[in-house]
Amino acid sequence: VRADVAMTGEITLRGEVLPIGGLKEKLLAARRGGIGTVVIPHENERDLQEVPDNIKENLDIRPVKWIDEVLAIALERLPEPLDDDTYLADSESIGQGDEASQESKDANRPRSH
């Protein structure tokens, strides 16, 4: 995630960005924190009228409806999908090393005799 981007909202399981409260306060905090871009729910765009111009100036405020819009703005680069061979190779290694890790933890654990 880009360091100059802040975002606020709730995302549904289907990827829809839901509205929030306290937009003015959140924009003020972003401005004070040196944030350049703020991603807000599209439904809160109308609330921007109530935010003083001195808070909004120098902020790139981006209203969004869907998570893919958020990712396009917030990520430095979009992730690339894995091909099937890579995915299968990674899934086979899941869990390997767990036993050695547990043995190491057990070796350091105090014992009673």
C-alpha positions as CSV (number, residue, x, y, z in Angstrom):
1,V,0.0,0.0,0.0
2,R,1.3,3.4,-0.9
3,A,2.4,5.4,2.1
4,D,0.7,8.6,0.9
5,V,-2.7,7.0,0.7
6,A,-5.3,6.7,3.4
7,M,-8.6,4.9,3.1
8,T,-11.8,4.6,5.2
9,G,-14.9,2.5,4.7
10,E,-16.2,-1.0,5.1
11,I,-16.0,-3.6,2.3
12,T,-18.7,-6.2,1.9
13,L,-17.9,-9.8,1.0
14,R,-18.9,-9.0,-2.6
15,G,-16.4,-6.1,-2.7
16,E,-18.7,-3.1,-2.3
17,V,-17.4,-0.1,-0.4
18,L,-20.0,1.0,2.2
19,P,-20.4,4.6,3.6
20,I,-18.8,5.9,6.8
21,G,-19.5,8.6,9.4
22,G,-17.1,11.3,10.5
23,L,-15.8,12.2,7.1
24,K,-14.7,15.7,8.1
25,E,-12.7,14.4,11.1
26,K,-11.0,11.7,9.0
27,L,-10.0,14.1,6.2
28,L,-8.6,16.5,8.8
29,A,-6.6,13.7,10.4
30,A,-5.3,12.7,6.9
31,R,-4.3,16.2,6.1
32,R,-2.5,16.6,9.5
33,G,-0.8,13.3,8.9
34,G,0.7,14.4,5.6
35,I,-1.5,12.1,3.5
36,G,-1.8,13.1,-0.2
37,T,-4.6,10.8,-1.4
38,V,-7.7,9.7,0.6
39,V,-10.0,7.0,-0.7
40,I,-13.6,7.4,0.5
41,P,-16.9,5.6,-0.2
42,H,-18.7,7.0,-3.2
43,E,-21.9,7.4,-1.0
44,N,-20.0,9.9,1.1
45,E,-19.1,12.1,-1.8
46,R,-22.1,14.3,-1.0
47,D,-20.8,14.8,2.5
48,L,-17.8,16.7,1.1
49,Q,-20.0,19.8,0.8
50,E,-20.0,20.0,4.6
51,V,-16.2,19.8,4.8
52,P,-14.4,23.2,4.8
53,D,-12.3,23.9,1.8
54,N,-9.1,24.5,3.9
55,I,-9.4,20.8,5.0
56,K,-9.9,19.5,1.5
57,E,-7.2,21.6,-0.2
58,N,-4.1,19.6,-1.1
59,L,-6.0,16.4,-0.6
60,D,-6.7,14.2,-3.6
61,I,-10.0,12.7,-2.5
62,R,-11.1,9.6,-4.5
63,P,-14.7,8.3,-4.1
64,V,-15.0,4.6,-4.9
65,K,-17.7,2.0,-5.1
66,W,-15.8,-1.2,-5.4
67,I,-12.7,-2.9,-3.9
68,D,-11.0,-3.1,-7.3
69,E,-11.0,0.7,-7.5
70,V,-9.5,0.9,-4.0
71,L,-6.7,-1.5,-5.0
72,A,-5.9,0.4,-8.2
73,I,-5.4,3.6,-6.2
74,A,-3.8,2.2,-3.0
75,L,-1.4,-0.4,-4.2
76,E,2.0,0.4,-5.7
77,R,1.6,-2.4,-8.1
78,L,-1.3,-4.8,-8.7
79,P,-0.6,-8.5,-7.8
80,E,-0.2,-10.8,-10.7
81,P,-2.1,-14.1,-10.8
82,L,-0.1,-17.3,-10.2
83,D,-0.1,-19.9,-12.8
84,D,-1.4,-23.4,-11.8
85,D,2.1,-24.9,-11.5
86,T,3.2,-22.2,-9.0
87,Y,0.0,-22.5,-7.0
88,L,0.3,-26.3,-6.7
89,A,4.0,-26.1,-5.8
90,D,3.3,-23.6,-3.0
91,S,0.3,-25.5,-1.7
92,E,2.5,-28.7,-1.3
93,S,4.9,-26.8,0.9
94,I,2.2,-25.5,3.3
95,G,2.8,-27.1,6.7
96,Q,6.3,-28.2,6.0
97,G,8.6,-26.9,8.7
98,D,5.8,-26.8,11.3
99,E,7.1,-29.9,13.0
100,A,10.7,-28.6,13.3
101,S,9.3,-25.3,14.5
102,Q,7.3,-27.1,17.2
103,E,10.2,-29.2,18.2
104,S,12.3,-26.1,18.7
105,K,9.7,-24.5,20.8
106,D,9.4,-27.7,22.9
107,A,13.2,-27.8,23.4
108,N,13.1,-24.4,25.0
109,R,10.1,-25.0,27.2
110,P,10.7,-25.5,30.9
111,R,10.2,-29.1,32.0
112,S,9.2,-30.7,35.2
113,H,10.7,-34.1,36.2
